[in-house]
Amino acid sequence: MPQHSHGPAGQPTAVSFWRTRTGLAFSIFAVAVAGYLLFSHTAHVLQWLPFGLILLCPLMHIFMHGGHGGHGSDGARKP
């Protein structure tokens, strides 16, 4: 069952994934893997870095444009 708390006016607010035990374990694992790759395989990481930066552009467009309100809305309120 997902954990939640109550925000203003009694509305439930979801607890962030990163604050759960699973999220914390995943974060620790990801940091450990990133550290291992950086310190043990620096040449390989630096070799693929330009491709990672190029791939970051479309990923940012996909995941960071969530707050624009969707397609077809011009921002004007209708009565």
N, C-alpha and C positions, 0 to 999 in steps of 0.2 A: 504494500500500500504506500503511495507517495506521501511524503511528509509535507505539511503545509502549516502556515501560521495565518493569523487574521490580521489584515492591514486596517487602514482607515475605514470606518463605517461598517466594520464586520465583514468586509470582503476578503475571501481567502487569497493569499499570495503564495505562489509555489516557491519551494526552497530550491535554490540553484543546485544544479548537478555537482558543481565543483565543491560544494560544502557538505556533500554526503561522504560516507566512508568509501564508496566506490570511486567517486571523483578524486578524493585525496589519494587513494592507492594508485589510480591511473596517473595522477600528476607526478607522484614520486617515481613511478616506473618510467614515465616519459622523460623526466629530468635525468634519471640514471642512464637511459639509453642515449640521450643527446650528449651527455658528458662522455660516455664511452666512445661514441662516434667521433666527437670533436678531439679527444685526446689521443685515441689510438689510431684513428684513420683520418687525420687532418688533411692529407693530400687528396683523398677521395672526396671528402666533404667539400673542399675548395674547388675541386674539379667540376662538381655538379651545382655549385652555388649560382652561377649565372642562369641556369635553367630553372632553378627554384625561384629566382626573382621574377623571371618571365611568367612562370606559372602562377605566381602570387597575384598578378594583375587580374586575370579572369576570376580567380577565387574570391578576391575582395569584391568584385562586382556582383558575384552571385550571393555571397553571404552578408554583405554589408549594406545592401539596398533594401532591406526589409522595412524600413520606416518611412517609405515614400507614399504610402497610401494606396498602392495598387494601380492598375491600368485603368484609364478612362476617367479618372477623377481630376478635375481641373482646379481643385482646391476651393471652389466656391460652394457655399452652403445653399441648399435648396429649401424653400419654405415648406 
